[in-house]
Amino acid sequence: MVRQARSEATRRRIITSAVEVFNEIGYPAAGLGDIIERAELTKGALYYHFDSKESLATAIIEEGSVRLAEAF
């Protein structure tokens, strides 16, 4: 259970950092290195959860869609 909670916390940290970086410099200019640096994680941690910048962006969009649907 502890490992799963830590994994979810890491995933959340990656997503939060990606949203911040995308907002600051835009999606096209953002690199995975920028996100890794912001999240203060390793490349391995990011790739454990997401296999590309596109899959990370997809997760952000899906999560936003779920939150929007829940709001209504």
PAMIKE-955993 format. One record per residue (C-alpha): x, z, y; residue number from 1. Coordinates in nm, 2 decimals. Layout:
% residues N
+--------+--------+--------+-----+
!     px !     pz !     py !   i !
+--------+--------+--------+-----+
!      X !      Z !      Y ! NUM !
...
+--------+--------+--------+-----+
This chain:
% residues 72
+--------+--------+--------+-----+
!     px !     pz !     py !   i !
+--------+--------+--------+-----+
!   0.00 !   0.00 !   0.00 !   1 !
!   0.28 !   0.09 !   0.24 !   2 !
!   0.45 !  -0.25 !   0.18 !   3 !
!   0.13 !  -0.44 !   0.24 !   4 !
!   0.08 !  -0.25 !   0.57 !   5 !
!   0.44 !  -0.33 !   0.68 !   6 !
!   0.39 !  -0.69 !   0.59 !   7 !
!   0.07 !  -0.72 !   0.79 !   8 !
!   0.24 !  -0.54 !   1.09 !   9 !
!   0.53 !  -0.80 !   1.07 !  10 !
!   0.28 !  -1.09 !   1.06 !  11 !
!   0.10 !  -0.94 !   1.36 !  12 !
!   0.42 !  -0.90 !   1.55 !  13 !
!   0.51 !  -1.27 !   1.48 !  14 !
!   0.17 !  -1.39 !   1.60 !  15 !
!   0.17 !  -1.18 !   1.91 !  16 !
!   0.52 !  -1.30 !   2.00 !  17 !
!   0.42 !  -1.66 !   1.94 !  18 !
!   0.12 !  -1.63 !   2.16 !  19 !
!   0.33 !  -1.48 !   2.44 !  20 !
!   0.60 !  -1.75 !   2.41 !  21 !
!   0.35 !  -2.04 !   2.39 !  22 !
!   0.18 !  -1.90 !   2.70 !  23 !
!   0.51 !  -1.86 !   2.89 !  24 !
!   0.68 !  -2.19 !   2.81 !  25 !
!   0.42 !  -2.40 !   2.64 !  26 !
!   0.39 !  -2.50 !   2.27 !  27 !
!   0.61 !  -2.81 !   2.29 !  28 !
!   0.90 !  -2.62 !   2.45 !  29 !
!   0.87 !  -2.32 !   2.22 !  30 !
!   1.11 !  -2.30 !   1.93 !  31 !
!   1.09 !  -2.07 !   1.63 !  32 !
!   1.41 !  -1.92 !   1.76 !  33 !
!   1.23 !  -1.81 !   2.08 !  34 !
!   0.96 !  -1.65 !   1.87 !  35 !
!   1.20 !  -1.48 !   1.64 !  36 !
!   1.40 !  -1.34 !   1.93 !  37 !
!   1.08 !  -1.22 !   2.10 !  38 !
!   0.96 !  -1.05 !   1.78 !  39 !
!   1.30 !  -0.90 !   1.72 !  40 !
!   1.28 !  -1.02 !   1.35 !  41 !
!   1.49 !  -1.23 !   1.12 !  42 !
!   1.43 !  -1.60 !   1.04 !  43 !
!   1.35 !  -1.49 !   0.69 !  44 !
!   1.07 !  -1.26 !   0.80 !  45 !
!   0.91 !  -1.55 !   1.00 !  46 !
!   0.94 !  -1.79 !   0.71 !  47 !
!   0.80 !  -1.54 !   0.47 !  48 !
!   0.48 !  -1.56 !   0.66 !  49 !
!   0.48 !  -1.91 !   0.81 !  50 !
!   0.65 !  -2.22 !   0.69 !  51 !
!   0.65 !  -2.40 !   1.03 !  52 !
!   0.56 !  -2.37 !   1.39 !  53 !
!   0.25 !  -2.57 !   1.31 !  54 !
!   0.14 !  -2.33 !   1.05 !  55 !
!   0.19 !  -2.04 !   1.29 !  56 !
!  -0.01 !  -2.22 !   1.56 !  57 !
!  -0.29 !  -2.29 !   1.30 !  58 !
!  -0.30 !  -1.92 !   1.21 !  59 !
!  -0.33 !  -1.83 !   1.58 !  60 !
!  -0.62 !  -2.08 !   1.63 !  61 !
!  -0.80 !  -1.96 !   1.32 !  62 !
!  -0.77 !  -1.60 !   1.42 !  63 !
!  -0.90 !  -1.68 !   1.77 !  64 !
!  -1.19 !  -1.87 !   1.62 !  65 !
!  -1.28 !  -1.57 !   1.40 !  66 !
!  -1.26 !  -1.33 !   1.70 !  67 !
!  -1.48 !  -1.56 !   1.91 !  68 !
!  -1.74 !  -1.59 !   1.63 !  69 !
!  -1.74 !  -1.21 !   1.60 !  70 !
!  -1.80 !  -1.17 !   1.97 !  71 !
!  -2.11 !  -1.38 !   1.94 !  72 !
+--------+--------+--------+-----+
